[in-house]
Amino acid sequence: MNRFIDYIINTNIIVACSAFSLYKITEFLFNISDLKMGIFVFFSTLIAYNYMRLFNNVKNNICNLRNTIFCAILFLAFLILLFDIYFVLLVLPVIVICIIYPIYTPSSINNYSFNLRSIPFLKIFLIALVWSYVTCLMPLLYYNIQIDYYLMDCLLQRFLFVLAVSLPFDIRDMKVDRIRTIPNTVGVVKSKYFGWFCLLIIQIILIIDLVNNVITLPIFLALFISSEITSVVLYFTNARRSKFFYGIIVEGLSIIMCLFVLCSMCFI
């Protein structure tokens, strides 16, 4: 069992499941359904994270990582054939970002190496932006969902939620990160305050939406309770937590939210 857990953590399968779960929440909220889009989100996330991990001098499980990437690329290439050129154009910016993000490019000035990840504080906001786009905005644009208050509302909530669940990983890596992040700049406590502020904004938006009948009570409870659970996990976060805490509990927050939303659909 421990080897299995290590495998799904090391190969980023849980990360891919989290992205898939956030996409499914978008399906539930906007009453759309497309299995191939969900599978695309899963495998594109799997490819992206394992691709970036290959740049971190990972010695253990390097064979598993490469095998996972190879299989995912084959499946993803097949899925892309099922979509049209409009979809390719929608995902192209994200593909470019994922490709260049871990790569150091030499500068003409003093042979200085530069990459996107080295920009102070950018990493967590870029992650939140990409995840929000891939799991929320991109599918809705593809299906020509009208851009209105509700869409922008959900997009903002998704962005803030991903920010909050990304903070624990910056706290974990604050002593080894060579770039400036929120935790290694302002400290762990203030970083948690920032995460709780993001979750508070989500809860305020949810209350406003409930009062104005934008969302139903079951959906409100599912999203509100999920944000409360996230705030508790953020409270218990520190750099000494185990791989299980980060790889299963923190990564599983998106999956928990998806399950809550799925259950809430039974009461609508």
N, C-alpha and C positions, 0 to 999 in steps of 0.2 A: 504493500500500500504506500509506504514512504517513497519507494522508487517511482511509483506512478505519479504521486503528487509532485515530486521533484521534476519529473518529465514534463508534465503539463505546465508547470511554472517556468522551467528553463526554456521550453520551446514556445512560450507566449501563447499557448492555447487558451488560457484563462483570459488574457488580454483580448484575444479575438472574440471570445464568448461575450465579454463585456461590451465590445463595440456592437456585436450582433444584437445584444439585449437592448441597447440604447436605440438602435434602428427599429426594433420591434415596438418599442414604446411609441415612436413616431407613427408607425403603422396603426397602432391602437388609437392614438389621439386624432388621427386624420382619416381614419376609416379607409385605408388603402391596404393592399396585400400583394406582394410579389416575392415569391420564394427566391428567385434568381438574384434579386437585388440584395436580399438578406445574406445569401451565400457569398455574393460579391463583397459585401462589407466585411464578412468574417475572414475570407481568404486574403483580401487586400490588407487588412490589419495584420494578419499573420505574416505575410510577406514583408511588410514595412518594418515591423519590429524585429524580426529575425535578421533582415538585411542590415539594419542599424547596429544590431548586436555584434555582427561580424566585424565591425570597426572598433570594437572595444577590447580587442585582444583576448577574446574568450577562448580559453584552451580546453575547458571541459565541455563535453557534449558538442564539439564543433561539427562532428559528423552528423549528429541528429539534427542540428540546426540547418545544415546544408541540405539534408534529405527533405526536411520539412519545407524549406523554401522551394526546392525543385518540384515537389509534388503540388505545392500551392500554386506555383507559377503555371504549371500545366493546366490545372483546373481553372485558374483565373483567366488564362488565355481562351479557354473554351467558353467561359461565361461572357467575355467581352464580345465574342462572335454573335452572341444572342442579342446584344444591344445594338443601337444605331449610332451614327456619328455624333448626334447631339449628346448622347451619354458620354462618349469619349471626350468631347470638348469640356463637359462638366467636370470630369475627373482629372483632366490633364494638369491643372494647376497644382492639385494635391500630389500627383505623381512626381512632378518636377521638384516640389518642396521635399518630399521624402527621399528623392535620389540625392539631392545636393546637401541635405541637412547634415549628414555625418562626415562629409568630405571636406578636407582642408585644401584650400586653394592658395598657392603662393602669390604674394603681392609683389608688385614691381618695386616697392619701397623696402629696402633692407631685407629682401627675401622673407618677409613676414607672412606666416601662414594664417589663414582666416577661414572660419566657417560660421554658418548661421548659429550653431550651438554656442559659439563663444560670445555672442552678443549678450551683455548682462540683462538678466530678468526676462529675456525673450522666450526661453524654452517653454515655460509653463503656459504662457499666453498663446504661443504657437500651437502647442498640443491641444489646448482648449478650443482654439479656432478651427483646427483641422478636424478634430473629433466632432465638433458641432456641425461643421459643414457636411462631413461625410454621413453622419448618422441622422441628420435632421434636414438641413437646407437642400443639399444636393438631391435626395430622393423626391422632395416636394417640388423642386424646380423641374425635375425630369417628368413628373406626372402633372405638370401645369397647374399645381395648386395655387390659388390666388394668394398673392402676398398681401396680407392684411394684419390687423392687430394681433390676432391669435397666432399666426405664424411667427411673427417677430417676438411675441411673448414667449412661445415655446423655445425659440432659438436662443433668446437671452437666458432663459432658465437652464437650458442645456449647457451653454457656455459657462455659466457660474457653477453649475454642478461639477463639470469636468475640472474646472479650476480647483474646487474644494477637494476632490478626490485625488488630484495630482500633487497637492501639497505634501501629504505624508511621504511620498517618494523623494521629494527634495529634502525633507527632514532626515530621512534615512541616509541620504548621500551627502549631507552637508559638510562632513569632514573630509570627504574624498573628492568632491566636485572641484574642478579647477576653474569653474566659471562662477560668476556672481549670481546667486539665486536669492530668493526672498529669505529662506531660513538662515543661510550663512552670512546674510547682511544685517537683518534686523533681529535674528534670534528665533528660537522655537516658539516661545510664548506669543510673540507678536504675529508670527506666521499663522498660528492657530486662530488668533483674533481675526486675521484677514479671511481665513477659511470660514469661520463662523459668520462673519459679515456677509460673505457671498451666500451662505445658506439662509441667513436672515432675509436678504433681499428676495430670494426665491420664495420664502414663506409669505412675505408681505404681498408679493405678486399673486400667489395662490389665493390668499384671502380676498384680495381685490377681485380676482376672477370669479371666485365663488359667490361673492356678494352681487356681482353683476351678471350672474348666471352664464358666465363664459364656459365654466366647467361644472360638472356634476359633483355632488358630495362624495360619491365613491372614488372618483378620480382625484379629488382634492385630498382625501384621506390617504390614498396610496402614495401620492407625491410628497405630502407633508410628512408622513411617518418616515418615508425613505430619507428625507433630508434630516430628520431628527436622529435616525440611526447613523447617518454619515457624521453628524456633529459629535456623537458619542465616540465613534471610531477615531475621529480626529483628536478628541480629548486624550485617548489612550495611546496616541502615536508618540514614539520616541525612537531615537537612533539605535536602541538596543533590541528592538522587537525582532522576532524571528522572520525567516523567509516565509513561513506559513502565514504570518500576520499580514505581510504586504502582498504576497502572491495569491492568497486565497481570500482573506477577509476584506482587505482594501479593494482589490480588483473585483471582488464579488459584490460590491455595493451596487454597481449598475445592474447586475443580475437580480439582486434582491428587489430593486426598484421595478424591474420588468415583471417579476412575479407578482408584486403587489398590484401593479396596473392591470395585469392579466386577470387577477382575482376580482378586481373592482369592476371589470367589464361584465361580470356575471350578475351585477346588481343594477345595471343600467337598463 
